[in-house]
Amino acid sequence: MPRKPKDTKYKLKTHKATSKRFRLTGSGELVRTKGGKSHLRRRTSKRTKAQFVEMIPVSGRGILKRVRRLVPNLKA
C-alpha cells in the first residue's frame, strides 16, 4: 500500500537536555538550575548545599534566544 503524501511542514523537535535544564515561571521568566548537585558533595557546607536548590533567573538576550530556539514548545 503506498504511503499518503505529506501536506504539513516538518515537525519541530525539542532539545531534551535544554528542556530538562530550563523552566518558565508563571510570569514568563526563564529560570535555570545550578550545576554540581549530583555527587562529590560530601565536603561542601550545608549552606552551600542548600543554595543548590534555588532556581536562578536567566538574564541575557543571547541565551534567551538560544533556549527559545532549542525548546520551541516552552510556553511563554
SENUVEX-793013 format. One record per residue (C-alpha): residue number from 0; x, y, z; chain. Coordinates in steps of 0.25 Angstrom, whole numbers. Layout:
BEGIN
NODE; pos; c1; c2; c3; unit
NODE; NUM; X; Y; Z; A
...
//
This chain:
BEGIN
NODE; pos; c1; c2; c3; unit
NODE; 0; 0; 0; 0; A
NODE; 1; 6; 13; -4; A
NODE; 2; 9; 24; 7; A
NODE; 3; 0; 36; 8; A
NODE; 4; 7; 49; 3; A
NODE; 5; 10; 59; 14; A
NODE; 6; 3; 72; 13; A
NODE; 7; 9; 78; 26; A
NODE; 8; 23; 85; 29; A
NODE; 9; 34; 78; 37; A
NODE; 10; 31; 74; 52; A
NODE; 11; 39; 83; 62; A
NODE; 12; 48; 75; 71; A
NODE; 13; 51; 79; 85; A
NODE; 14; 65; 79; 90; A
NODE; 15; 63; 70; 102; A
NODE; 16; 75; 74; 110; A
NODE; 17; 71; 88; 109; A
NODE; 18; 57; 85; 113; A
NODE; 19; 61; 78; 126; A
NODE; 20; 70; 89; 130; A
NODE; 21; 61; 101; 128; A
NODE; 22; 47; 105; 133; A
NODE; 23; 38; 116; 131; A
NODE; 24; 31; 123; 143; A
NODE; 25; 17; 127; 143; A
NODE; 26; 21; 141; 140; A
NODE; 27; 28; 136; 128; A
NODE; 28; 42; 138; 133; A
NODE; 29; 53; 127; 129; A
NODE; 30; 60; 120; 141; A
NODE; 31; 71; 110; 141; A
NODE; 32; 76; 100; 151; A
NODE; 33; 90; 100; 157; A
NODE; 34; 101; 90; 153; A
NODE; 35; 108; 81; 163; A
NODE; 36; 97; 76; 171; A
NODE; 37; 98; 61; 168; A
NODE; 38; 111; 56; 174; A
NODE; 39; 124; 59; 181; A
NODE; 40; 117; 68; 191; A
NODE; 41; 121; 61; 204; A
NODE; 42; 131; 72; 208; A
NODE; 43; 123; 84; 204; A
NODE; 44; 116; 92; 215; A
NODE; 45; 101; 91; 218; A
NODE; 46; 99; 105; 214; A
NODE; 47; 105; 103; 200; A
NODE; 48; 97; 90; 198; A
NODE; 49; 84; 98; 202; A
NODE; 50; 87; 108; 191; A
NODE; 51; 87; 98; 180; A
NODE; 52; 72; 96; 182; A
NODE; 53; 69; 111; 177; A
NODE; 54; 66; 113; 162; A
NODE; 55; 74; 125; 156; A
NODE; 56; 67; 135; 147; A
NODE; 57; 73; 135; 133; A
NODE; 58; 78; 149; 128; A
NODE; 59; 84; 151; 115; A
NODE; 60; 77; 153; 101; A
NODE; 61; 86; 143; 94; A
NODE; 62; 83; 131; 104; A
NODE; 63; 68; 134; 104; A
NODE; 64; 68; 134; 89; A
NODE; 65; 76; 121; 88; A
NODE; 66; 67; 114; 98; A
NODE; 67; 55; 118; 91; A
NODE; 68; 60; 112; 78; A
NODE; 69; 65; 99; 85; A
NODE; 70; 51; 97; 92; A
NODE; 71; 41; 103; 83; A
NODE; 72; 29; 97; 91; A
NODE; 73; 33; 104; 104; A
NODE; 74; 20; 112; 107; A
NODE; 75; 22; 127; 109; A
//
